[in-house]
Amino acid sequence: MKDARQLIIQPYIRILFLISCIAGACLIAEPVFLGGFYVLVILPLFYLNGALRKNMNLLIFGMVPIFLSFVLLYILVSGHSNDAWGFIILKCLRLLVITSSLQFFLSIPKIYLLPTFRAWGLGGQTIITVLGTFTVWEDIQFRAGKIIEARFARGFITERTAWQKAIQLPHILVPLIIGIFRTSVERAESWEQKKILVLVDSLRPAKPKFPVFLNCFLIFASLTWMTLTLIYHFK
């Protein structure tokens, strides 16, 4: 997905949105509120951001296994059926809101990484480390895709389905970890030779133009969610 489709959000508003999401998810114990916030606010943001598929992958491959694990532990194994379903749904919705808000928080367009991190007060080796972290994650996705393609070409994967890709995880981990370590070492040596720290400190990228309506909506959603959280918590 191209960066041009990603939402340009003011750095402080991005932090405000994350804090409000986590606070509300931790303090509100009503599944209806949590589910409504996810459907009415978080999902549309992922859709506008062009990253709805990534959030659906998180939902399918992250939250569904957790939900099934809760069902197995609290209902089938422990036998605690009283209010167990309500407990399971509440916990899963809390995790879904928190993980989705973190995923959205970190979905920063590449060209705006540097001004965003500088607005957050990062500098020196810290900003290089954080930039490297974002680069490593993209390297993980790229290498994992290449390994899956190689296994498909050799006949280990019969169909290009999400389930077939998911069950390849044990076979991907070892070559993926080795490749990531090798690439990280090579990148660190290259950055040191090119004196990337000096270049980043001297670079002054143009300030991005933030869409007024989008950022105002995020402020409104964050403050409304925080207000609802405080009312619910202190009622």
N, C-alpha and C positions, 0 to 999 in steps of 0.2 A: 504494500500500500504506500502510495507516495505521500511525502510530507505535505504536499500542497493541500491534501484533503484533511490534514490533522488540524485540530482546533488550536488557535493561538490564544492562550489564557495568560493573564497577568500573573507573575510568579507568586505574589502574596495572596491573590484570590485562589490560586491552586492550593496553597497551604491551608487557607481558611476552609475550603471545600473538604479537604481530607480530614481535618480536625473535626469538623461538624459531622461528617459521615461516621467516623470512628466513635465519637462521643455518643451519638444517637444510637448506634448499633449496640454499644455496651450498656447503655442506661435504659433504653426502651425495651420492655418485655412483652410487647404486643405484636404478634406475627403480622397482623393486618397492616400496621403502620410500616413495619420493615419491608414487607412485600410491596406495599404501595409506593414507598420511596424508591425501591429498586426499579419497579416497572415504569413509574412516571418521570423519574429524574435520571437515574444512572443509565438505563437502557437507551433512552433517546440520545444521551451524550455519546455513548459508544457508536450509535448509528450515525450521528453527525460527524463523528471522528473517523468514520470509515474503518472502525476496528470492532464491529459487532461480532464478527467471526471469532476473534480472539477471546472475547468475553464468553461466547457460547462454548468454546473449547474449555475455558475455565469451569463453566457450569457443568459440562458433560463429564470431563475427565478429572475434575477436582471435587466438585460438590456432590455429584451422584455417588461416587464411591464412599465419601464420608457419610452421606445419608444412609446408604446400605449398611455401613459399619455400625452406625448408631442403632439401626433397626435390629441388627444381629445381636448387639450387646445388651440393649435395654429391653427388648421384647422377647426374642427367641432364647437367649441364654439366661439372662437374669430373671425373666418372668415378670418384670415390673410393668404390667400393662396399664395400670391406673395413671392417667395423665402422661403416659410415655410418649404418645404421638405429639402432644402439644410441646413437650420438652424438646423432642427431636427436631420438629419444624422450627421452633424458636432458635435453637443453636445453629441449625444449618442456614437460616436466613441471616443471622448475625454474621456468620463467617462469609456468606455470600456478599453482603454489603461491604464488609471490611476489605475483603480481598479485591472486590471489583473497584472500590474507591482507590485502593493502592495501585491497581493496574491502570486506572485512568490518570492518577496522579503522576505516574511515571511515563505516560505516553506523551513525551515532549518531542516536537519535531526536531530533527537533527540540527537545522540551521539556527534554532533558538536555544540549544542546550547551553552554550556559553553565556549568553546574556541572562538566562534564567538562573544558572548557578551563581553568577556574579551578584545578581539581585538577592540571592539567599545568603550572601556573605562569604561564599567559598572563594578560595584563592590559593596560589602557590601549588604545592604538591597535592593538596586535597582536591583541587579541581581537576588535576590530571588524573588522579585515582578514580574519581567519579566518572569522568569522561571515558576512562578505560573500562569501567564496569559496564557502561552502556554499549561499548564496542564489543566486549566479550559476549554479551547476551545475543547480539546480532550474529556473532561468529558461531555461537551454539546453534542457533536456528539454521544457519546456512549449512553447517557441517552435518547436523542431524538429517536435514533434507537430502544431502548428498549420499549419506550412508543408506538411507531408506531407498533412494533411487538405485543404488548399487545392488542392494538385496533384491529389489524387484527385478532388475535385469538378470540376476542369477537364478531367479525362480523361487526364492525363499518367500516372497510375497505374491500371492496369486491374484489378489484384487486390490485396487487402490481405494480402499474404504478406511474410514476413521478407526474402526475396530482393528483392522489388520495393521495399521500403523501403530496403534497403541500397544499391541502385544509384542511389537518389535523392541520395546524399551530395554529389556535385559540384554539384547544383542547389540544395542547401540551404545550403551554406557561406556564400556571399556575403550573402544576406539575414539569415542567422543571426548572422554576425559584426557586421553593421551594427546589428541590433536589440539585441544584447548590449551593444555600446559605448554606444548611446543610453540603454538602461535603466540601465547602471552609472553614467553621468554623472548621470542624474536621481536615482538612489538616493543617490549621494554628496551631492548638493546638498540633498536632503530630510533626510538624516541630520544634515548640518551645521546646518540650520535648526532641527531639533528637539533639537539638542544630545544626540545619542544616546550619545556617549561618557560624559557625566555620568550619564545615565539608567542605562546598563549598569553603571557603577561603583557606583551606589547600589542597584542591584537585588540582592536576596538571595533567590534562589529556594529552595524547600524541597529538602532533600537527598533524592535518590531512594532507594528501598529496593531493594537488589540481591538477586536470587534466590540463595540460598546454594548450592543444588545446581549451578546453571549455572556460577557463578563458581568453585566448587571443581573442577568438571569441566575448566574452562579452565586452571586452575592445574595440575591433574594432567596434562592433555594437553601443556601447554607444557613442564613439567619432564621428562616422559617423553621428549618429542621432543628436548629439549636433551641429556638423558642419552644417548639413542641416537646423537645427533650426535657427542658427545664420544667415546663408545666407538668409533664407526666411524672418526673422524678420527685418534685416537691409537692404534689397534690395531696 
